[in-house]
Amino acid sequence: MHVVVTGAAGFVGSHLSEACLSRGWTVTAVDCFTDYYPTEIKRSNVSSASAQEGYQLVQADLAVDPIEPLLAGADVVFHLAAQPGVRASWGTRFDTYTTGNVVALQRLLEAARHASLRKLVFASSSSVYGDSETLPTPESATLAPLSPYGATKVLGEHLCSIYQRSYDVPVVALRYFSVYGPRQRPDMAFSKLIAAALHGTEMTIYGDGTQTRDFTYVADIVSATIAAGESAPPGAVYNVGGGSQVALVDAIDLIAAEVGARPRLRWTPHQRGDARDTAADSSRIRRELAFAPAWDVAGGLAEQVAWQKRAVDLLTPSS
């Protein structure tokens, strides 16, 4: 099988590309190498895959560059490219989010109309739910995002649905819940907490630490994404969660135990855009795609801590 992975130099995209190669598939890896975090990290992410046969890395911006040539001969497209960041989506930079998360997706869907794809898997987010009234949250819950970032993901899902209904583009949407693991972006919570514990720097915590998340290990995200590409019916929407609701303070304790030092923390009020609690009702993907997470948070965090220790020269501690 030949697949296209967009956002292939990112956290999840680089793991997904390697998993596809391990199955004997060929991969067209697409990334525009934005400056949201250091490009040296992204280059490191793709270094292993780049050395393998069947992998082609293409630097392209889906919002402006021709897309049809990228889809030539593709069976499945995994669309992970996006402008990330809940808190950063407020303010004057929102055009970056509309361009990266909406314009790029719409152009990809237009190109997909004329391609012979088996599947186009769109990486959405648990941010579409906001503060859901139901925990664990099913896919049928009202979409009520709390941030501009979350709003772009809702619009992205609607665009996918429109193109699936109108042009039979075989789109499947996956709502990822709080992904963590090796190669996690340096602006994400676990990465910053581990860096603070390793290097004695201070990290800001928004809220009182009792907020909970359905933390999902990156290998489980990859497994669910591949299962969707292989078996999900067009038009389907699935939650992808780690299977347990963990308070941030408990995750901090796990990190401290694994590193052997506690991070220095500065506590500040809750930030707008952050959900109080998240938990995925994953019964649909378990039932229809036979997916179940294989990693618990303790085991997954041990892997991420070990990776950050090895990557100490690559990563810059941030507060």
Summary of the structure (lengths in Angstrom):
residues: 319
radius of gyration: 18.6
end to end distance: 42.6
largest distance: 55.2
contacts: 1124
relative contact order: 0.15
helix: 42%
strand: 18%
